[in-house]
Amino acid sequence: MSTRGDTFSRRGLLAAAAAVPILAGPSWAGAVRAQGDPLPSWNDRAPKRAILDFVGRVSREGGPDFVLPARRVAVFDNDGTLWAEQPIYFQVAFALDRVKALAPEHPDWKEAQPFKGIVEGDLKAVAASGERGLLQVMAATHAGMTTEAFNATVADWLRTARHPRFNRPYDSLVYQPMLELLAYLRANGFKTFIVSGGGVEFMRVFAERTYGIPPEQVVGSSGVTKFEMGPDGTPALVKEAKVAFIDDGPGKPSGIDRFIGRQPILAFGNSDGDQQMLEWTAAGAGPRFLGLVHHTDAEREFAYDRQSHVGRLNQALDEAGRRGWTVVDMRQDWKQVFPSAPRSER
């Protein structure tokens, strides 16, 4: 996900997300595979064929492109790549809802922006507060919380919050074709990681049940936490309003090196914020797969790219054309976008 040039700047969002630590969505086991077809929600077009060819080559022992399982590292952006990100990043939606929930305890927010705008639904006023306003929101609603309390708060939000367009739980808006791809890769000896600009504590709450990716395989923007002993002698980690690491743009290769320690052989993103991750993956020796999800389906999801205020895909799209990266056209390449039913209806 990327917001270069957005009203809420990408760096501002990530700094805020890092300073604040979704829960389980539809199980990754929902990626049901048809007999003989590991990617049944993908149309038989060039992207699907390229994926099947690449995985077949690197996992065929004795073949010229064989890659040892230990080196089969696949990295995925989250927002806009594994689940939806419009009209605003879901983590931002969560933060805004927290302001509304806490407003009765803070009468001073009735006159102070951006809190006043959030409570009144004046998104223009909220946007006008920019990066500083978003940081204020995150700090005011989450600083001082223990990580355990934060996780419980997010879990409760996901049980009740609904997406404004689809009226479905946010954690049901994952991409069925990508669930199938993750399962297919793991079945062929790949280790799958999330490498995303979202807050790492935020993503670790939902990643395992939603995607089958355990928390230790999630890399994201992170904030400072402080170890404290509670009044009852129980140790806890308490969040502070300080940024430790921003995992976006050029920060993604650094995050991969720091937290994974291996150069990936497959990378998938959807925006300019993922470009450096794909470039870093492509720079390695041997076979490589680079993919971008292009949001072209206004009917089933959203259509946006170069001018979007969320998940802008501009420079990376040009780079994909020059370098021959695989661009997945959502409208043409995917038979199905979201799982058939929200988790709560299963």
C-alpha positions in Angstrom: 0.0 0.0 0.0 1.3 3.4 -0.7 0.1 7.0 -0.5 2.8 9.1 -2.0 1.3 12.5 -2.6 -1.9 11.6 -0.7 -3.6 14.0 1.7 -2.6 11.7 4.5 1.0 11.1 3.4 2.2 7.5 3.3 5.0 8.3 5.7 2.5 9.9 8.1 0.2 6.8 8.0 3.1 4.4 8.6 4.6 6.5 11.3 1.2 6.5 13.0 0.6 2.8 12.4 4.0 2.0 13.8 3.4 4.0 16.9 0.2 2.0 17.5 0.2 -1.7 17.5 -6.9 -7.3 12.5 -8.2 -10.2 14.0 -8.7 -13.3 12.2 -10.8 -13.1 9.2 -12.0 -15.9 6.9 -9.7 -18.8 7.4 -7.0 -19.3 4.8 -8.3 -22.8 4.7 -11.2 -21.3 2.7 -8.9 -21.3 -0.3 -10.5 -24.5 -1.6 -8.7 -25.9 -4.6 -10.5 -27.7 -7.3 -9.1 -31.2 -8.2 -6.1 -30.8 -10.5 -6.2 -27.0 -10.4 -4.4 -25.3 -7.5 -5.7 -21.8 -8.6 -9.3 -22.3 -9.5 -10.3 -18.6 -9.0 -7.7 -17.5 -11.6 -8.7 -17.4 -15.3 -6.4 -19.3 -17.7 -4.4 -16.3 -18.8 -0.8 -15.3 -18.8 -0.4 -14.4 -15.1 -1.8 -17.8 -14.0 0.4 -19.7 -16.5 3.4 -17.7 -15.4 2.8 -18.6 -11.7 2.3 -22.3 -12.4 5.4 -22.3 -14.7 7.6 -20.6 -12.1 6.6 -22.7 -9.2 7.0 -25.9 -11.3 10.5 -24.9 -12.4 11.9 -24.0 -9.0 10.4 -27.0 -7.2 11.3 -29.6 -9.8 14.3 -31.4 -8.2 17.0 -32.1 -10.7 15.8 -29.4 -13.1 18.0 -26.4 -14.2 16.0 -23.9 -12.1 15.6 -26.0 -9.0 15.7 -23.9 -5.7 16.3 -25.5 -2.4 13.2 -25.3 -0.1 15.1 -23.2 2.4 15.5 -20.5 -0.3 12.0 -20.5 -1.5 11.0 -17.3 0.2 7.8 -15.5 -1.0 6.9 -12.0 0.2 3.5 -10.2 -0.1 2.4 -6.7 0.6 -0.9 -6.8 2.5 -3.2 -3.7 1.8 -4.3 -3.9 -1.8 -2.4 -7.2 -2.4 -3.9 -9.7 0.0 -7.0 -7.7 1.0 -8.8 -4.6 -0.1 -7.7 -1.1 0.9 -10.3 1.3 -0.4 -11.8 3.8 0.4 -9.3 4.1 3.2 -6.8 1.7 4.7 -8.6 -0.6 7.1 -6.2 0.3 9.9 -7.1 4.0 9.5 -10.8 3.1 9.6 -10.1 1.3 12.9 -8.4 4.3 14.4 -11.2 6.7 13.3 -13.7 4.4 14.9 -11.7 4.4 18.1 -11.9 8.2 18.3 -15.7 8.0 18.0 -15.9 5.4 20.7 -13.7 7.3 23.1 -15.2 10.7 22.4 -17.6 10.7 25.4 -14.5 10.4 27.7 -12.9 13.4 26.0 -15.2 16.5 25.9 -12.2 18.6 24.8 -12.4 16.7 21.4 -15.6 18.5 20.5 -13.5 21.6 19.6 -10.1 20.2 18.8 -9.2 19.0 15.3 -8.9 16.4 13.9 -11.0 14.9 16.7 -13.9 17.3 16.1 -14.0 16.4 12.4 -13.9 12.7 13.1 -16.8 12.9 15.6 -18.9 15.0 13.2 -18.0 13.0 10.1 -16.3 16.0 8.5 -13.6 14.1 6.5 -12.4 17.3 4.8 -11.5 18.7 8.2 -9.8 15.4 9.1 -7.8 15.4 5.9 -6.8 19.0 6.4 -5.0 18.0 9.6 -2.6 15.9 7.5 0.2 13.7 8.9 0.3 15.5 12.2 -3.4 15.0 12.8 -3.2 11.3 12.1 -0.3 11.0 14.6 -2.4 12.8 17.2 -5.2 10.4 16.6 -3.1 7.3 17.0 -1.3 8.6 20.1 -4.5 9.8 21.8 -6.4 6.5 21.2 -3.6 3.9 21.7 -0.5 5.2 23.5 -0.3 3.7 27.0 -2.3 0.6 26.0 -0.8 -2.8 26.6 -0.3 -4.9 23.5 -2.8 -7.4 24.9 -5.4 -4.8 25.4 -4.8 -3.5 21.9 -5.3 -7.0 20.4 -8.6 -7.4 22.2 -9.8 -4.0 21.0 -9.1 -4.9 17.4 -10.8 -8.2 17.7 -13.9 -6.6 19.1 -13.8 -4.0 16.3 -13.6 -6.7 13.6 -16.6 -8.5 15.1 -18.8 -5.4 14.7 -17.4 -3.1 12.1 -18.6 -3.3 8.5 -17.1 -2.0 5.2 -19.1 1.1 4.0 -19.6 -0.2 0.5 -19.9 -4.0 0.9 -21.5 -4.1 4.3 -19.2 -7.1 5.2 -16.7 -7.5 7.9 -13.4 -6.0 7.0 -11.6 -9.3 7.5 -13.9 -11.0 4.9 -12.6 -8.7 2.1 -9.5 -10.8 1.4 -8.8 -11.9 -2.1 -9.8 -15.5 -2.8 -7.2 -15.9 -5.7 -4.4 -14.8 -3.3 -5.5 -17.2 -0.6 -5.2 -19.9 -3.2 -1.8 -18.7 -4.3 -0.5 -18.6 -0.7 -1.7 -22.2 -0.2 -0.2 -23.3 -3.5 3.2 -21.9 -2.7 3.3 -23.5 0.7 2.3 -26.8 -0.8 5.4 -26.5 -3.0 7.9 -25.8 -0.3 7.7 -22.0 -0.1 7.7 -20.0 3.1 5.3 -17.1 2.8 5.8 -13.7 4.5 3.8 -10.5 4.7 6.0 -7.4 4.2 3.7 -4.5 4.4 3.6 -0.9 5.5 0.9 -1.5 8.0 1.6 -1.7 11.7 3.2 -5.1 12.5 1.3 -5.6 15.7 -1.9 -4.8 13.9 -1.3 -7.4 11.2 0.0 -10.1 13.5 -3.4 -10.3 15.2 -5.2 -11.5 12.1 -2.5 -12.9 9.7 -2.4 -16.5 10.8 -6.1 -17.3 10.8 -6.7 -15.1 7.7 -3.7 -16.2 5.5 -2.0 -19.1 7.3 1.0 -16.8 7.9 2.2 -17.0 11.5 3.1 -13.8 13.4 6.9 -14.4 13.2 6.5 -14.3 9.4 4.9 -10.8 9.4 7.1 -7.8 8.7 5.6 -4.3 9.1 6.1 -0.8 10.5 6.8 -1.0 14.2 6.6 1.3 17.2 8.4 1.4 20.5 7.0 -0.7 23.4 8.0 -0.5 27.0 8.3 -3.4 29.4 6.4 -2.8 32.7 5.3 -4.7 35.7 1.7 -4.2 36.5 0.3 -3.6 40.0 -0.4 -7.3 40.4 3.2 -8.2 39.4 2.2 -9.3 35.9 4.6 -8.2 33.1 3.3 -6.3 30.1 4.4 -4.5 27.0 3.0 -0.9 26.8 2.8 1.0 23.6 4.5 4.4 23.3 3.9 7.1 20.7 7.3 6.6 19.1 8.2 5.1 15.7 10.9 2.4 15.5 10.8 1.3 11.9 8.8 2.2 8.8 8.3 -0.7 6.4 7.5 1.1 3.1 9.2 1.9 -0.2 13.0 1.5 0.3 12.3 0.4 3.9 10.8 -2.9 2.6 14.2 -4.4 1.4 15.7 -3.2 4.7 12.9 -4.9 6.6 13.4 -8.1 4.6 17.1 -8.2 5.3 16.6 -7.4 9.0 13.7 -9.7 9.8 13.9 -12.5 7.2 17.6 -12.6 6.3 17.1 -14.1 2.9 16.5 -12.5 -0.4 13.0 -13.6 -1.7 12.6 -15.3 -5.0 8.9 -14.2 -5.4 7.4 -10.9 -4.5 3.8 -9.5 -4.9 2.6 -6.0 -4.4 0.1 -3.5 -5.8 1.5 0.0 -5.5 4.5 2.3 -5.8 5.3 1.6 -2.2 6.1 -2.0 -3.2 8.5 -1.1 -6.1 11.7 -1.4 -4.2 10.7 -4.7 -2.7 10.1 -6.1 -6.2 13.4 -4.6 -7.4 15.3 -6.1 -4.5 13.8 -9.5 -5.2 14.6 -9.2 -8.9 18.2 -8.4 -8.2 19.0 -11.9 -6.9 20.6 -14.7 -9.0 18.5 -17.5 -10.5 14.8 -17.6 -11.3 12.6 -14.8 -9.9 8.9 -13.9 -10.0 7.6 -10.4 -9.6 3.9 -9.6 -9.5 1.6 -6.6 -9.2 -2.1 -6.7 -8.6 -3.7 -4.0 -10.8 -7.1 -2.9 -9.5 -9.3 -2.7 -12.6 -12.6 -4.0 -11.4 -14.9 -1.2 -10.3 -17.9 -3.5 -10.3 -16.6 -6.3 -8.0 -14.0 -4.2 -6.1 -12.5 -0.9 -7.1 -10.7 0.5 -10.2 -7.7 2.8 -9.4 -4.1 3.2 -10.2 -2.1 6.4 -11.1 -4.2 9.1 -9.5 -5.5 7.2 -6.5 -5.3 8.7 -3.0 -4.9 5.2 -1.6 -2.6 2.5 -3.1 -1.3 4.6 -6.0 0.2 2.5 -8.8 2.1 4.8 -11.1 5.9 4.4 -11.2 5.8 0.7 -10.4 3.3 0.1 -13.2 5.8 1.7 -15.7 8.6 -0.3 -14.2 6.7 -3.5 -14.6 6.3 -2.8 -18.3 10.0 -2.1 -18.7 11.2 -5.1 -16.7 8.6 -7.7 -17.8 7.0 -8.1 -14.3 3.6 -9.9 -14.2 0.7 -7.6 -13.9 -2.5 -9.2 -12.7 -5.5 -7.5 -14.1 -8.2 -8.0 -11.5 -11.1 -7.8 -13.9 -9.7 -10.1 -16.5 -7.5 -12.5 -14.5 -9.7 -13.3 -11.5 -12.9 -15.3 -11.8 -13.7 -14.4 -8.2 -12.5 -11.5 -6.0 -13.7 -12.2 -2.4 -14.6 -15.4 -0.7 -18.2 -16.3 -1.3 -19.4 -15.6 2.2 -18.1 -13.6 5.2 -16.6 -15.5 8.0 -19.7 -14.9 10.2 -21.9 -16.5 7.7 -20.0 -19.8 7.4 
